[in-house]
């Protein structure tokens, strides 16, 4: 009979709201967790007071969380490494750390985006930058708004990896009484859901900033899911992923919650702010702003039509007036509703 499993050691690269929250989740699951952050004041506060007031005001972190400004110290001995840095900076952060990763460690991407210039998903960026095989990489996505999880409100998530053993190890590292991970082999589908839902949330926010109501919100969310599905199927994803937690679940939470930075930024733009003003007013990283362009580039390269994503790109980056956005979408040719690629 085998003995009890030894406690896992974990590292989190990124001391923002989601990285700090996931560190707390893993500590509550029994892991010893070290967070790496660039800001010395944030790190000192985590170590001395068990708080990260800049990103999670009022939240007390579990005793199992500590922090450092030295990424190599954070990675030393870690069985599971969670990456929670802005997606467009991931390659620059991870590349110099490839030789610091433990030979047995698995890496889970908490990032939601597609890399500009390469159009690569974050799991691909992680594997390349750290020089590890894809079966040592997992991605995590679901209806996971950081603030609610930091307050230990119940939620579920999806851990996807091409390796069942990797997915199960990550699930073990984060399973607790309030955080329920499900495993899934569909890395492509889960990852695209996480990236594109931010773009759809921007569109919902823009519409609400213009005073539009729930009919519009439901329309954008539903047709947004069609766009995500269309792109995923073109890349070989499993159709069953999209109505699940990583697809519709995450999309609903991100599009509806005022805690979603992408939704909030969209509201600011809808109310007349410039993109720079909206970014400043929102605070933190709204991944959909940059990912909207890379998602559209990826879709275009595959010949996939994504009208909502295209409209968001035109408003945020090409000067399309906000009031022209609805007309642009509603003027599309009439067709039967459907979810199959030949119909959408």
Secondary structure, 3 states (H helix, E strand, C coil): CCCCCCCCEEEEECCCHHHHHHHHHHHHCCCEEEEECCCHHHHHHHHHHCCCCCCCCCCCCCCCEEEECCHHHHHCCCCEEEECCCHHHHHHHHHCCHHHCCCCCEEEECCCCECCCCCCEHHHHHHHHHCCCHHHEEEEECCCCHHHHHCCCCEEEEEECCCHHHHHHHHHHHCCCCEEEEEECCHHHHHHHHHHHHHHHHHHHHHHHCCCCHHHHHHHHHHHHHHHHHHHHHCCCCHHHCCCHHHHHHHHHHHHCCCCHHHHHHHHHHCCCCHHHHHHHHCCCCCHHHHHHHHHHHHHHHCCCCHHHHHHHHHHHCCCCCHHHHHHHHCCCCCCCCCCCCCC
